[in-house]
Amino acid sequence: MLQAAHLLLQNSFQLLMPCVLCGIDTQRKHSLCEDCWNSLPWLKTPVLRQEMQILAACHYGYPIDRIIQQFKYEQHLHYQAALTGLLRNLKYPKVHAVVPMPVSLEKLTERGYNQSLLIAKGLAKHLKVPVWQPVMRLQQHSQKGLSRLERLADIQQQFVIDGKPKVHYRKVLIVDDVVTTGSSIHALKQCLAQLGCQQIHAVCLAAAE
C-alpha cells in the first residue's frame, strides 16, 4: 500500500518535470515529452551483423546519436531513464540473464562508469532477470590501419572469460549502446557460447550504417 502510494507520487512528480531533451513540455514517457519520444528515429527491428540478428531500438541518427554520445562521454546521466525506456519499449524472447557489453578497465577509469551496464540494469529490472558479467574486456586501442580480418581478430582477443563463473545461464541477452559492424557483440557471443549459453540474443539502443 505504502509502495503503491510512493509510486503514484513519483509518477505525479515526473508529470510536472520538463522533458530532458527539449526542456519545454512536461515528461510523459521515460523522462521525455510525447513529441520528443515520438520523433525519435525508431527502428524496433533486428539488423544483421556478423551473421547475427541484433534488435535495435533506433537508427543512429539525430537526436538519439547526440543523446548517446553525451550519456557515454560527457556524463549526462539524466538521459539514463530515456535510454532505458527505449529498450523497455521492445519485445524480447524469454531470457535468464542480461549481459552488458563490458568495457576495459582503462575505459572504465576514463569515463567513471560502463554506460551499457547502466542501461542493462534498468532492462534487467524490467525483465525480472539478473545482470550477469562473466566476461571481462582487456585494453581497447585504436584499430586504425588494420584490415577487416585483423580488426575482427583483435577484438576477439580483447574478450576473456573472468575466471570460473559460479552461475551459468542458458538463455542470455547482450545489451550494447550502439552497433556498427557487430564485431564486439560477436566476440562477446563467442565467450558466452564457451560458457554453455545455448541461446544468445542481443539488443542495442541504436544501429549505425
C-alpha positions as CSV (number, residue, x, y, z in Angstrom):
1,M,0.0,0.0,0.0
2,L,2.8,2.4,1.0
3,Q,4.9,1.4,-2.0
4,A,1.9,2.0,-4.4
5,A,1.4,5.4,-2.9
6,H,5.1,6.3,-3.3
7,L,5.0,5.2,-6.9
8,L,1.9,7.3,-7.6
9,L,3.5,10.3,-6.0
10,Q,6.7,9.7,-8.0
11,N,4.8,9.5,-11.3
12,S,2.8,12.6,-10.5
13,F,6.0,14.5,-9.7
14,Q,7.5,13.4,-13.1
15,L,4.5,14.8,-14.9
16,L,5.5,18.3,-13.6
17,M,9.1,18.0,-14.7
18,P,10.3,19.3,-18.1
19,C,11.4,16.9,-20.8
20,V,15.1,16.2,-20.5
21,L,15.5,16.7,-24.3
22,C,13.6,19.8,-25.3
23,G,13.1,21.3,-21.8
24,I,9.7,22.7,-22.9
25,D,6.9,20.2,-22.5
26,T,6.4,18.0,-19.4
27,Q,7.7,14.4,-19.1
28,R,5.3,11.8,-20.4
29,K,7.4,8.8,-21.5
30,H,10.6,7.8,-19.7
31,S,11.6,11.5,-18.9
32,L,10.7,12.7,-22.4
33,C,7.7,14.6,-23.6
34,E,5.3,13.0,-26.0
35,D,6.6,14.9,-29.1
36,C,10.3,14.1,-28.4
37,W,9.5,10.5,-27.7
38,N,7.5,10.1,-30.9
39,S,10.1,12.0,-33.0
40,L,13.0,9.6,-32.1
41,P,14.4,7.7,-35.2
42,W,12.7,4.5,-34.2
43,L,13.7,1.2,-35.8
44,K,12.4,-1.5,-33.4
45,T,13.6,-4.3,-35.8
46,P,16.7,-6.6,-35.9
47,V,19.7,-5.7,-38.0
48,L,22.0,-8.3,-39.4
49,R,25.6,-8.0,-38.2
50,Q,28.3,-10.8,-38.3
51,E,25.5,-13.3,-39.2
52,M,23.6,-12.4,-36.0
53,Q,20.3,-10.7,-35.7
54,I,20.6,-7.7,-33.3
55,L,17.5,-6.0,-32.1
56,A,17.9,-2.2,-32.4
57,A,15.6,0.4,-30.8
58,C,16.6,3.2,-33.1
59,H,18.6,4.3,-36.1
60,Y,21.8,6.1,-35.1
61,G,20.5,9.5,-36.1
62,Y,19.5,12.8,-34.6
63,P,18.7,13.2,-31.7
64,I,19.5,9.8,-30.4
65,D,23.1,10.0,-31.6
66,R,23.7,13.1,-29.6
67,I,21.9,11.7,-26.5
68,I,24.1,8.6,-26.5
69,Q,27.3,10.5,-27.1
70,Q,26.6,12.8,-24.2
71,F,25.5,10.0,-21.9
72,K,28.6,7.9,-22.8
73,Y,31.3,10.5,-22.9
74,E,30.1,13.6,-21.1
75,Q,28.4,12.1,-18.0
76,H,24.9,13.3,-18.9
77,L,23.4,10.6,-16.7
78,H,20.0,12.4,-16.7
79,Y,19.4,10.6,-20.1
80,Q,19.5,7.2,-18.4
81,A,15.8,6.9,-17.9
82,A,15.1,7.8,-21.5
83,L,17.7,5.3,-22.9
84,T,16.5,2.5,-20.6
85,G,13.0,3.3,-21.8
86,L,14.0,2.7,-25.4
87,L,14.9,-0.9,-24.5
88,R,11.9,-1.4,-22.3
89,N,9.7,-0.4,-25.3
90,L,10.8,-3.5,-27.2
91,K,9.7,-7.2,-27.2
92,Y,12.1,-9.9,-26.2
93,P,12.3,-13.7,-26.2
94,K,12.4,-15.2,-22.7
95,V,15.9,-15.0,-21.3
96,H,17.5,-16.0,-18.0
97,A,20.0,-13.1,-17.7
98,V,21.1,-9.8,-19.2
99,V,24.8,-9.4,-20.2
100,P,26.0,-5.8,-20.6
101,M,28.8,-5.1,-23.1
102,P,32.0,-5.0,-21.0
103,V,34.5,-2.1,-21.2
104,S,38.2,-2.2,-20.4
105,L,39.5,-1.0,-17.1
106,E,41.1,1.8,-19.0
107,K,37.8,3.0,-20.4
108,L,36.0,2.5,-17.1
109,T,38.6,4.7,-15.3
110,E,38.3,7.3,-18.1
111,R,34.5,7.5,-18.0
112,G,33.8,6.5,-14.5
113,Y,31.1,4.0,-15.4
114,N,30.1,1.4,-18.0
115,Q,27.2,3.0,-20.0
116,S,26.0,-0.4,-21.1
117,L,25.8,-1.7,-17.6
118,L,23.7,1.3,-16.5
119,I,21.0,0.7,-19.2
120,A,21.3,-3.1,-18.7
121,K,20.4,-2.8,-15.0
122,G,17.2,-1.0,-15.9
123,L,16.3,-3.5,-18.6
124,A,17.1,-6.5,-16.3
125,K,14.8,-5.0,-13.6
126,H,12.0,-4.7,-16.3
127,L,12.5,-8.3,-17.4
128,K,12.9,-9.5,-13.8
129,V,16.2,-11.3,-14.5
130,P,19.7,-10.8,-13.1
131,V,22.6,-8.9,-14.7
132,W,25.4,-11.4,-15.5
133,Q,29.0,-10.3,-16.1
134,P,31.1,-13.4,-16.7
135,V,33.4,-11.8,-19.4
136,M,36.0,-9.1,-19.0
137,R,37.5,-6.8,-21.7
138,L,41.2,-6.2,-22.0
139,Q,42.7,-2.9,-23.1
140,Q,40.9,-1.3,-26.1
141,H,43.1,0.5,-28.5
142,S,42.8,2.1,-32.0
143,Q,42.3,-0.2,-34.9
144,K,43.3,2.4,-37.5
145,G,45.2,0.8,-40.4
146,L,44.0,-2.8,-39.7
147,S,42.2,-4.9,-42.3
148,R,38.8,-6.2,-41.6
149,L,40.1,-9.6,-40.6
150,E,42.8,-8.1,-38.4
151,R,40.1,-5.9,-36.7
152,L,38.0,-9.0,-36.0
153,A,40.9,-10.9,-34.6
154,D,42.0,-8.0,-32.5
155,I,38.5,-7.5,-30.9
156,Q,38.1,-11.3,-30.3
157,Q,41.3,-11.2,-28.3
158,Q,40.0,-8.4,-26.1
159,F,37.3,-10.6,-24.5
160,V,38.2,-13.2,-21.9
161,I,36.2,-15.2,-19.5
162,D,36.6,-13.8,-16.0
163,G,37.8,-16.8,-14.0
164,K,35.2,-19.5,-13.3
165,P,31.7,-18.1,-13.1
166,K,29.8,-19.5,-10.1
167,V,26.5,-19.4,-12.0
168,H,25.6,-20.2,-15.7
169,Y,22.6,-19.2,-17.8
170,R,21.4,-20.9,-21.0
171,K,19.4,-18.0,-22.5
172,V,21.0,-14.6,-22.3
173,L,20.6,-11.1,-23.8
174,I,23.6,-9.0,-24.6
175,V,23.0,-5.2,-24.2
176,D,25.1,-2.6,-26.0
177,D,24.7,1.1,-26.8
178,V,25.5,1.3,-30.5
179,V,26.1,-1.4,-33.0
180,T,28.1,-0.7,-36.2
181,T,29.9,-3.8,-37.5
182,G,28.7,-6.0,-34.7
183,S,32.3,-7.2,-34.1
184,S,32.2,-6.6,-30.3
185,I,28.9,-8.4,-29.9
186,H,30.2,-11.3,-32.0
187,A,33.3,-11.6,-29.8
188,L,31.2,-11.5,-26.6
189,K,28.9,-14.1,-28.0
190,Q,31.8,-16.4,-28.7
191,C,32.8,-16.2,-25.0
192,L,29.3,-16.8,-23.8
193,A,29.0,-19.8,-26.0
194,Q,32.1,-21.3,-24.4
195,L,30.3,-20.9,-21.0
196,G,27.5,-23.1,-22.3
197,C,25.0,-20.4,-23.3
198,Q,22.6,-22.0,-25.8
199,Q,20.5,-19.1,-26.9
200,I,22.3,-15.7,-27.2
201,H,20.3,-12.7,-28.2
202,A,21.4,-9.1,-28.5
203,V,19.9,-5.6,-28.3
204,C,21.2,-2.1,-28.8
205,L,20.0,1.4,-28.4
206,A,20.8,2.3,-32.0
207,A,22.2,0.8,-35.1
208,A,24.7,2.7,-37.3
209,E,25.2,2.0,-41.0
